[in-house]
Amino acid sequence: MIVICEKCGLKYKVDPSKIHGDSARLTCKGCAHVISINKPDVTVAPSALDSVGGSHLPPPRNQPVSDGAPLDYSPQKKRIGLGLTGKVVIMLLLVSLLPGIAYFVLSSRQTSQNVYDETSRTGQLTADYLTQQVNEWVAKNVRLLTLTAGLPEMSSMDRASQELLMKDVQRQYPWIYLIHVVDLNGMDVARSDDGPLTDYGSRKYVKDIQEGKEISFENVIGLTSKKPGLMIVTPIKKDGQVAGGLVFAISFEQLTRIVIDWRHGQMGSVFIADKEGKIIVHKNEQFIKEQKNFSDYALVMAAQKKNTGLVAFKDSSNEETIGFARSTELGWTVGLEINKKEAYAALKKSQTGSIILFGATVFGTIISAFFASRAIVAPIRRLTEAADRISVGELSVQIVRTSQDEIGDLADAITRMQDSIRLSIERIRRKTNG
């Protein structure tokens, strides 16, 4: 027979044969409450007793309840597993969150692709623009050089006339820090700085003039200025014959100002390397002074391979970087570098916001699902408890229909069952007493 503690609801299985006398007592292991147990009437069919939970049938009138011998009883094991509340919560979460998760994943992927595409497009357009600016800067200086070389003061090969003209040009174009004329052997003929005449016979541009080239470029450290510069040389012709070369020594400061004004965040920058890979423009001035070789740098190699797309690499400071590279008309590399974290900062911020919003949605959904499940499960639990109490003979349980749905129908069914059990017990008592 089954006995239920009135205080904590813990159930016990009791062997009626162990009850000596008409009744016995046991102490609940859960709450220490003393439970009184009446021994079932053996004249009643066991099946009838079982059907009504004979452990709680009222004892006969005037029959004392005495303590019996210790009983052999054990509490019933509680149910292990997910209850109805948990199942309803999980069901509601799946129904409500699965579409949200799918949308979040697809939206994040699409946003990432959009940011990547926009960064790539903007970077390529900027690299194209900066390369155009470099080409125009070079072309402007070449036009000025060839125009100056064709003037009568130059073709006269008269030192005084040449130096007067060169000083006037240098005043108007201050980024040209030195203008000088060399003969075919590379020896100075005239200078704009009134410095001593110097032998430049070892320079590549002298050899180019000797070979008849119309224009020559060389990125070198000046012999007298000791600073890096671009040497642009064109031949000076007298009576149709090459008499020497006009040399513009151009500082990279103006070119630096043109391209270095572009910045992306705190770490975005531009560099320029000549066709040998030597640095011309860089945010690190020491690289320029040393003419640091970048020939094995990722963006320089990308420019040589005509790779115009986005390049991911580690920069000279070992930072994760993305960049774009272009090759100028002189074969120089214009490299555009953007710190990867800064490039995708907007994406990271958007993703963080989405995650927070998604987390808040999940939390809100769990809370809503919990209370919704409680609203569904609570009436079922009350009816289950009532049915359990009826099953052990407590027929005075009040069952109230609280809704007009299937749970209300279940309450009506248990009420009818309660009435049927009460009538059956009355019939059994009448037969027993009769």
Secondary structure, 3 states (H helix, E strand, C coil): CEEECCCCCCEEEECHHHCCCCEEEEECCCCCCEEEEECCCCCCCHHHHHHHCHHHCCCCCCCCCCCCCCCCEEECCCCCCCCHHHHHHHHHHHHHHHHHHHHHHHHHHHHHHHHHHHHHHHHHHHHHHHHHHHHHHHHHHHHHHHHHHCCHHHHCCCHHHHHHHHHHHHHHCCCEEEEEEECCCCEEEEECCCCCCCECCCCHHHHHHHCCCCCEEEEEECCCCCCEEEEEEEEEEECCEEEEEEEEEECCHHHHHHHHCCCCCCCCEEEEECCCCEEEECCCHHHHHHCCECCCCHHHHHHHCCCCCCEEEECCCCCEEEEEEEECCCCCEEEEEEEHHHHCHHHHHHHHHHHHHHHHHHHHHHHHHHHHHHHHHHHHHHHHHHHHHHHCCCCCCCCCCCCCCHHHHHHHHHHHHHHHHHHHHHHHHHHHHC
